[in-house]
């Protein structure tokens, strides 16, 4: 366990809070006026992201915080933290694993499997198109760029190859059979791959589930990546986002496909670095859960 003085961790905490506030400022302002945002709200609705939780800086596994001028670190009041007699606060790995061991094992297995595979970049974001295929009512109150018939024609003229269950499960009934794969929750570890936008966005999901085990900078990096990916996901969708001032990535054209793949590859690389760090967090936790056996004397 490495113990750091308040003079070192207080600036990290303050910088983290400022960065988190900046990343969530738009959402918090809209929430106060009950305004909806078809792009940004997804991160808060689907992932259950709470700005107040995102704002909490965590040092991560193996780091303890010495008391400052005002006493022990605020973490002492947070779940899965312990404070010793000297006021030193640290993440309580044992208590966390008592609640989350199976989740940590699953996350480690899934992220390791994704990292072991090459990125597939030939999907062109058609999952969003399959979610409105032959459907008169849509999730977003926005017009379709090509209209319903034009949208259906794009789906029918492409090969759909969605590997991510949490995208596939929103396909319309008529689109399900068009997908080359039939992902299930049970096959997620076997099918998720690093080129998938949603698998990369899920780095935020897994960082959230790992909670205080994830250092603050990694947690915000995962959230920021998810936000950036969400923008491309919607720009490449069949919806018309011109009212949001966002240009379309017209994946029905060669130029649009090229732009989509270039940005998809960039996101895959960013996610790969973050995924590797999350795997390290899981490994550190599991090492505590399953310490190596002692060699007999």
LINQUIMO-V471213 format. One record per residue. N is the residue number from 1. RES is the residue in three letters. BURIAL is I if it has 9 or more other ideal C-beta (glycine too) atoms within 8 Angstrom, else O. Layout:
# LINQUIMO-V471213
n->N res->RES burial->BURIAL
n->N res->RES burial->BURIAL
This chain:
# LINQUIMO-V471213
n->1 res->UNK burial->O
n->2 res->UNK burial->O
n->3 res->UNK burial->I
n->4 res->UNK burial->I
n->5 res->UNK burial->O
n->6 res->UNK burial->I
n->7 res->UNK burial->O
n->8 res->UNK burial->O
n->9 res->UNK burial->I
n->10 res->UNK burial->I
n->11 res->UNK burial->O
n->12 res->UNK burial->I
n->13 res->UNK burial->I
n->14 res->UNK burial->O
n->15 res->UNK burial->O
n->16 res->UNK burial->I
n->17 res->UNK burial->I
n->18 res->UNK burial->O
n->19 res->UNK burial->I
n->20 res->UNK burial->I
n->21 res->UNK burial->I
n->22 res->UNK burial->O
n->23 res->UNK burial->I
n->24 res->UNK burial->I
n->25 res->UNK burial->O
n->26 res->UNK burial->O
n->27 res->UNK burial->I
n->28 res->UNK burial->I
n->29 res->UNK burial->O
n->30 res->UNK burial->I
n->31 res->UNK burial->O
n->32 res->UNK burial->O
n->33 res->UNK burial->O
n->34 res->UNK burial->O
n->35 res->UNK burial->O
n->36 res->UNK burial->O
n->37 res->UNK burial->I
n->38 res->UNK burial->I
n->39 res->UNK burial->I
n->40 res->UNK burial->I
n->41 res->UNK burial->I
n->42 res->UNK burial->I
n->43 res->UNK burial->I
n->44 res->UNK burial->I
n->45 res->UNK burial->O
n->46 res->UNK burial->O
n->47 res->UNK burial->I
n->48 res->UNK burial->O
n->49 res->UNK burial->I
n->50 res->UNK burial->O
n->51 res->UNK burial->I
n->52 res->UNK burial->O
n->53 res->UNK burial->O
n->54 res->UNK burial->I
n->55 res->UNK burial->I
n->56 res->UNK burial->I
n->57 res->UNK burial->I
n->58 res->UNK burial->I
n->59 res->UNK burial->I
n->60 res->UNK burial->I
n->61 res->UNK burial->I
n->62 res->UNK burial->O
n->63 res->UNK burial->I
n->64 res->UNK burial->I
n->65 res->UNK burial->I
n->66 res->UNK burial->I
n->67 res->UNK burial->I
n->68 res->UNK burial->I
n->69 res->UNK burial->O
n->70 res->UNK burial->O
n->71 res->UNK burial->O
n->72 res->UNK burial->I
n->73 res->UNK burial->I
n->74 res->UNK burial->O
n->75 res->UNK burial->I
n->76 res->UNK burial->I
n->77 res->UNK burial->O
n->78 res->UNK burial->I
n->79 res->UNK burial->O
n->80 res->UNK burial->I
n->81 res->UNK burial->I
n->82 res->UNK burial->O
n->83 res->UNK burial->O
n->84 res->UNK burial->O
n->85 res->UNK burial->O
n->86 res->UNK burial->O
n->87 res->UNK burial->I
n->88 res->UNK burial->I
n->89 res->UNK burial->I
n->90 res->UNK burial->I
n->91 res->UNK burial->I
n->92 res->UNK burial->I
n->93 res->UNK burial->I
n->94 res->UNK burial->O
n->95 res->UNK burial->I
n->96 res->UNK burial->I
n->97 res->UNK burial->I
n->98 res->UNK burial->O
n->99 res->UNK burial->O
n->100 res->UNK burial->I
n->101 res->UNK burial->I
n->102 res->UNK burial->O
n->103 res->UNK burial->O
n->104 res->UNK burial->I
n->105 res->UNK burial->I
n->106 res->UNK burial->O
n->107 res->UNK burial->I
n->108 res->UNK burial->I
n->109 res->UNK burial->I
n->110 res->UNK burial->I
n->111 res->UNK burial->I
n->112 res->UNK burial->I
n->113 res->UNK burial->I
n->114 res->UNK burial->I
n->115 res->UNK burial->I
n->116 res->UNK burial->O
n->117 res->UNK burial->O
n->118 res->UNK burial->O
n->119 res->UNK burial->I
n->120 res->UNK burial->I
n->121 res->UNK burial->I
n->122 res->UNK burial->O
n->123 res->UNK burial->I
n->124 res->UNK burial->I
n->125 res->UNK burial->I
n->126 res->UNK burial->I
n->127 res->UNK burial->I
n->128 res->UNK burial->I
n->129 res->UNK burial->I
n->130 res->UNK burial->I
n->131 res->UNK burial->I
n->132 res->UNK burial->I
n->133 res->UNK burial->I
n->134 res->UNK burial->O
n->135 res->UNK burial->I
n->136 res->UNK burial->O
n->137 res->UNK burial->O
n->138 res->UNK burial->I
n->139 res->UNK burial->O
n->140 res->UNK burial->O
n->141 res->UNK burial->O
n->142 res->UNK burial->I
n->143 res->UNK burial->O
n->144 res->UNK burial->I
n->145 res->UNK burial->I
n->146 res->UNK burial->I
n->147 res->UNK burial->O
n->148 res->UNK burial->I
n->149 res->UNK burial->O
n->150 res->UNK burial->I
n->151 res->UNK burial->I
n->152 res->UNK burial->I
n->153 res->UNK burial->I
n->154 res->UNK burial->I
n->155 res->UNK burial->I
n->156 res->UNK burial->O
n->157 res->UNK burial->O
n->158 res->UNK burial->O
n->159 res->UNK burial->O
n->160 res->UNK burial->I
n->161 res->UNK burial->I
n->162 res->UNK burial->I
n->163 res->UNK burial->I
n->164 res->UNK burial->I
n->165 res->UNK burial->I
n->166 res->UNK burial->O
n->167 res->UNK burial->I
n->168 res->UNK burial->I
n->169 res->UNK burial->O
n->170 res->UNK burial->O
n->171 res->UNK burial->I
n->172 res->UNK burial->I
n->173 res->UNK burial->O
n->174 res->UNK burial->O
n->175 res->UNK burial->I
n->176 res->UNK burial->I
n->177 res->UNK burial->O
n->178 res->UNK burial->I
n->179 res->UNK burial->I
n->180 res->UNK burial->O
n->181 res->UNK burial->I
n->182 res->UNK burial->O
n->183 res->UNK burial->I
n->184 res->UNK burial->O
n->185 res->UNK burial->O
n->186 res->UNK burial->O
n->187 res->UNK burial->I
n->188 res->UNK burial->I
n->189 res->UNK burial->O
n->190 res->UNK burial->O
n->191 res->UNK burial->I
n->192 res->UNK burial->I
n->193 res->UNK burial->I
n->194 res->UNK burial->I
n->195 res->UNK burial->I
n->196 res->UNK burial->I
n->197 res->UNK burial->I
n->198 res->UNK burial->I
n->199 res->UNK burial->I
n->200 res->UNK burial->I
n->201 res->UNK burial->I
n->202 res->UNK burial->I
n->203 res->UNK burial->I
n->204 res->UNK burial->I
n->205 res->UNK burial->I
n->206 res->UNK burial->I
n->207 res->UNK burial->I
n->208 res->UNK burial->I
n->209 res->UNK burial->I
n->210 res->UNK burial->I
n->211 res->UNK burial->I
n->212 res->UNK burial->I
n->213 res->UNK burial->I
n->214 res->UNK burial->I
n->215 res->UNK burial->O
n->216 res->UNK burial->I
n->217 res->UNK burial->O
n->218 res->UNK burial->I
n->219 res->UNK burial->I
n->220 res->UNK burial->I
n->221 res->UNK burial->I
n->222 res->UNK burial->I
n->223 res->UNK burial->I
n->224 res->UNK burial->I
n->225 res->UNK burial->I
n->226 res->UNK burial->I
n->227 res->UNK burial->I
n->228 res->UNK burial->I
n->229 res->UNK burial->I
n->230 res->UNK burial->I
n->231 res->UNK burial->I
n->232 res->UNK burial->I
n->233 res->UNK burial->I
n->234 res->UNK burial->I
n->235 res->UNK burial->I
n->236 res->UNK burial->I
n->237 res->UNK burial->I
n->238 res->UNK burial->I
n->239 res->UNK burial->I
n->240 res->UNK burial->I
n->241 res->UNK burial->I
n->242 res->UNK burial->O
n->243 res->UNK burial->O
n->244 res->UNK burial->O
n->245 res->UNK burial->O
n->246 res->UNK burial->I
n->247 res->UNK burial->O
n->248 res->UNK burial->I
n->249 res->UNK burial->I
n->250 res->UNK burial->O
n->251 res->UNK burial->I
n->252 res->UNK burial->O
n->253 res->UNK burial->O
n->254 res->UNK burial->O
n->255 res->UNK burial->O
n->256 res->UNK burial->I
n->257 res->UNK burial->I
n->258 res->UNK burial->O
n->259 res->UNK burial->I
n->260 res->UNK burial->I
n->261 res->UNK burial->I
n->262 res->UNK burial->O
n->263 res->UNK burial->I
n->264 res->UNK burial->I
n->265 res->UNK burial->I
n->266 res->UNK burial->O
n->267 res->UNK burial->I
n->268 res->UNK burial->I
n->269 res->UNK burial->O
n->270 res->UNK burial->I
n->271 res->UNK burial->I
n->272 res->UNK burial->I
n->273 res->UNK burial->O
n->274 res->UNK burial->I
n->275 res->UNK burial->I
n->276 res->UNK burial->I
n->277 res->UNK burial->I
n->278 res->UNK burial->I
n->279 res->UNK burial->I
n->280 res->UNK burial->O
n->281 res->UNK burial->I
n->282 res->UNK burial->I
n->283 res->UNK burial->I
n->284 res->UNK burial->I
n->285 res->UNK burial->I
n->286 res->UNK burial->I
n->287 res->UNK burial->O
n->288 res->UNK burial->I
n->289 res->UNK burial->I
n->290 res->UNK burial->O
n->291 res->UNK burial->O
n->292 res->UNK burial->O
n->293 res->UNK burial->O
n->294 res->UNK burial->O
n->295 res->UNK burial->O
n->296 res->UNK burial->O
n->297 res->UNK burial->O
